[in-house]
């Protein structure tokens, strides 16, 4: 059993990653736990321009506080008609003190009267060992923004995001195995065992946007 530390105190994300980990085929069994002493660690400044950059920044920040294998993620919503907004500002879209409700309300206000409601959820996961990135893995799910919240059991923008593969207008938000977090987790899962091998040298995948520079 591999112990993998998660650099997120968001209970929704933690539960989703645990569920996704259970559904990863051909990967070693993994136990996901919150980074020890997470609440006492100073908050990470996420100033990257992309989800992948922020995931790496978070992974390096929290990875200094444990010798074990750790992953950090950044995820959000990209809306075509808003030129990719909320993007990396998804969690704080409505400003300081933003909540899921205030973010969703602002999104609906800015899309009032807009016919093109195509959007995508994106999740990037950075796998970190010894404070250094071992890989970045991305998942993406295409959909549209509804005109009002629907479904139950989601968090963030889930109530407004309609997953294209579902035909039911009252469908629940995309969740494992089809959520972006689950897709990224499956890609990340293939790397667990490799990262534990003696002498493993962390390396960003060649298609990562920051692979050619030091992070």
C-alpha positions in Angstrom: 0.0 0.0 0.0 1.4 3.4 -1.1 0.7 6.4 1.2 0.2 9.5 -0.9 -0.2 12.9 0.7 -2.7 15.4 -0.7 -2.0 19.1 -0.5 -5.7 20.2 -0.2 -8.0 20.8 2.8 -11.0 20.9 0.5 -13.1 17.9 1.7 -14.9 17.6 -1.6 -11.6 17.3 -3.5 -10.2 14.9 -1.0 -13.2 12.6 -1.2 -13.1 12.8 -5.0 -9.5 11.9 -5.2 -9.9 9.0 -2.8 -12.8 7.6 -4.9 -10.8 8.1 -8.1 -7.8 6.3 -6.6 -10.0 3.2 -5.9 -10.9 3.1 -9.6 -7.4 3.3 -11.1 -6.7 0.0 -12.9 -3.2 -1.5 -13.1 -1.9 0.8 -10.4 -0.6 -0.1 -6.9 -3.1 0.3 -4.1 -2.9 3.8 -2.6 -3.9 5.4 0.6 -4.6 9.2 0.4 -4.1 11.3 3.5 -3.9 15.1 4.1 -0.4 16.4 4.5 0.7 16.1 8.2 0.2 19.4 10.0 -1.5 21.0 6.9 -3.4 23.5 9.0 -0.2 24.9 10.5 1.6 25.3 7.2 1.5 28.8 5.7 -0.9 29.2 2.7 0.6 28.8 -0.7 0.6 31.8 -3.1 -0.8 30.5 -6.3 0.5 33.0 -8.9 0.9 30.7 -11.9 -0.6 31.5 -15.2 -1.9 28.0 -15.8 -3.4 25.2 -13.8 -0.2 23.2 -14.3 2.0 25.9 -13.0 -0.1 26.4 -9.9 -0.2 22.6 -9.2 3.6 22.5 -9.3 3.9 25.7 -7.1 1.6 24.1 -4.6 3.4 20.7 -4.7 6.8 22.3 -4.1 5.4 24.5 -1.3 3.8 21.7 0.7 6.3 19.0 -0.4 8.9 20.6 1.8 6.9 19.5 4.8 7.0 15.7 4.2 9.4 13.2 2.9 6.7 11.1 1.4 5.1 11.2 -2.1 2.7 14.1 -2.4 0.3 15.5 -5.0 -1.2 18.9 -5.4 -3.8 20.0 -7.9 -5.2 23.1 -9.4 -8.5 23.0 -11.2 -11.1 25.3 -12.6 -13.6 26.3 -15.2 -12.9 27.7 -18.7 -15.8 29.4 -20.4 -15.5 30.1 -24.1 -17.7 33.2 -24.1 -15.7 34.7 -21.2 -12.3 34.3 -23.0 -11.4 31.4 -20.7 -12.5 33.0 -17.4 -12.8 32.2 -14.6 -9.7 30.1 -15.3 -7.0 30.0 -12.7 -9.1 32.5 -10.6 -12.0 30.0 -10.5 -12.0 29.7 -6.7 -11.8 33.4 -6.1 -13.8 34.6 -9.1 -16.2 36.8 -7.1 -13.4 38.4 -5.1 -12.1 38.2 -1.6 -14.3 36.0 0.6 -15.7 34.2 -2.5 -18.0 31.3 -1.9 -19.3 28.6 -4.3 -22.6 30.4 -4.3 -21.2 33.9 -5.0 -19.0 32.5 -7.8 -21.9 30.7 -9.4 -24.0 33.8 -9.1 -21.4 36.0 -10.8 -20.9 33.5 -13.6 -24.6 33.4 -14.4 -24.7 37.2 -14.3 -21.9 37.4 -16.9 -23.5 34.8 -19.1 -27.0 36.4 -19.0 -28.3 36.5 -22.6 -25.2 34.7 -24.0 -26.1 31.8 -26.3 -22.6 30.2 -26.6 -22.3 28.5 -23.2 -19.5 26.0 -24.0 -17.1 25.4 -21.2 -14.6 22.9 -19.9 -13.5 21.8 -16.5 -9.7 21.3 -16.2 -7.7 19.6 -13.5 -3.9 19.5 -13.3 -2.1 17.3 -10.7 1.6 17.7 -9.8 3.1 14.6 -8.3 6.0 15.6 -6.0 8.8 13.6 -4.3 11.2 15.3 -2.0 9.8 18.7 -2.8 10.6 18.3 -6.5 8.0 17.6 -9.3 8.0 14.1 -10.7 5.3 14.8 -13.3 2.2 16.9 -14.2 -1.0 15.2 -15.3 -4.0 16.9 -16.8 -7.7 16.0 -17.2 -10.3 17.9 -19.1 -14.1 17.5 -19.5 -16.1 19.4 -22.1 -19.6 20.7 -21.3 -21.9 23.7 -21.2 -23.1 26.1 -18.5 -26.7 25.8 -17.5 -29.0 28.7 -16.9 -29.6 27.7 -13.3 -28.1 25.3 -10.7 -29.2 21.7 -11.0 -28.3 18.4 -9.4 -27.0 17.6 -5.9 -23.9 16.4 -4.3 -21.4 18.5 -6.2 -19.2 21.4 -5.2 -17.7 24.5 -6.8 -19.2 25.1 -10.2 -20.6 21.6 -10.5 -24.3 22.7 -10.2 -24.0 24.8 -13.3 -21.9 22.5 -15.5 -23.7 20.1 -17.8 -21.6 17.1 -18.8 -22.1 16.6 -22.6 -22.2 12.8 -22.5 -25.2 12.9 -20.3 -28.6 13.2 -21.9 -30.7 14.0 -18.8 -31.3 17.7 -18.2 -31.2 17.1 -14.4 -28.0 15.1 -14.6 -25.6 15.2 -11.7 -22.2 16.9 -12.2 -19.5 14.8 -13.8 -17.9 12.7 -11.2 -15.4 9.7 -11.2 -14.6 8.1 -13.5 -15.5 11.0 -15.8 -14.5 14.1 -13.9 -11.3 16.0 -14.8 -9.9 15.1 -11.4 -10.4 11.4 -12.0 -8.9 11.6 -15.5 -5.8 13.4 -14.2 -5.6 11.0 -11.2 -5.7 7.9 -13.5 -2.8 9.4 -15.5 -1.0 10.2 -12.3 -1.6 6.8 -10.9 0.6 5.1 -13.5 3.5 7.0 -11.9 3.1 5.9 -8.3 5.3 2.9 -8.3 8.0 4.4 -10.5 8.5 7.3 -8.1 9.2 4.9 -5.3 12.1 3.1 -7.1 15.5 3.8 -5.6 17.5 6.3 -7.6 14.4 7.7 -9.3 15.2 11.2 -10.8 12.2 13.5 -10.9 11.5 14.8 -14.4 8.6 16.8 -15.9 7.0 15.1 -18.9 8.3 16.6 -22.2 4.8 17.9 -23.2 4.5 19.9 -19.9 4.6 23.7 -20.7 7.3 24.3 -18.1 9.4 21.2 -18.9 12.2 23.4 -20.4 12.7 25.6 -17.4 13.3 25.3 -13.7 10.2 25.5 -11.6 
